[in-house]
């Protein structure tokens, strides 16, 4: 699935001044992540289990 076919959502932690803009798109098996300021750069994708581990890791540091 190409990046243009995905439904992208901006992170609630993204900056309001247009900086630090992270977007995610969720599919059945994969979480896609991109920098909305640099659409020329390809997004990366991670499986749901890996995403859950990442989110847990970040939440523990917040």
C-alpha positions as CSV (number, residue, x, y, z in Angstrom):
1,X,0.0,0.0,0.0
2,X,1.5,3.3,-1.0
3,X,1.7,6.3,1.3
4,X,-0.9,8.2,-0.6
5,X,-3.5,5.5,-0.1
6,X,-3.2,5.5,3.7
7,X,-5.3,7.5,6.1
8,X,-2.7,9.6,8.0
9,X,-3.3,11.1,11.4
10,X,-1.2,13.7,13.1
11,X,0.2,12.9,16.5
12,X,-1.3,14.8,19.4
13,X,2.3,15.4,20.5
14,X,3.1,17.2,17.2
15,X,4.0,20.9,17.6
16,X,1.4,23.5,16.8
17,X,3.9,25.8,15.0
18,X,4.5,23.2,12.2
19,X,7.5,21.6,13.8
20,X,7.8,18.1,15.0
21,X,5.0,16.8,12.8
22,X,4.7,13.1,13.1
23,X,1.9,11.3,11.4
24,X,0.8,7.6,11.6
25,X,-1.4,5.4,9.5
26,X,-2.8,2.2,10.8
27,X,-3.5,-0.9,8.7
28,X,-4.5,-4.3,9.8
29,X,-1.0,-5.6,10.4
30,X,1.2,-2.5,10.2
31,X,1.7,1.0,11.7
32,X,3.2,3.5,9.2
33,X,5.1,6.5,10.4
34,X,6.2,9.6,8.5
35,X,7.4,13.2,9.0
36,X,4.6,15.4,7.5
37,X,7.1,18.2,6.8
38,X,9.2,15.9,4.5
39,X,6.8,13.9,2.3
40,X,9.7,13.1,-0.1
41,X,11.1,10.8,2.6
42,X,9.5,7.4,2.6
43,X,7.6,6.5,5.7
44,X,8.7,3.5,7.7
45,X,6.5,0.7,8.9
46,X,6.5,-1.5,11.9
47,X,4.3,-4.4,13.0
48,X,1.7,-4.0,15.7
49,X,3.6,-5.8,18.3
50,X,6.7,-3.7,17.7
51,X,4.6,-0.5,17.8
52,X,3.0,-1.5,21.1
53,X,6.5,-2.1,22.6
54,X,7.6,1.3,21.4
55,X,4.6,3.1,22.8
56,X,5.0,1.3,26.1
57,X,8.6,2.3,26.2
58,X,7.9,6.0,25.4
59,X,4.9,6.1,27.9
60,X,7.2,4.9,30.7
61,X,9.4,7.9,30.2
62,X,6.7,10.5,30.0
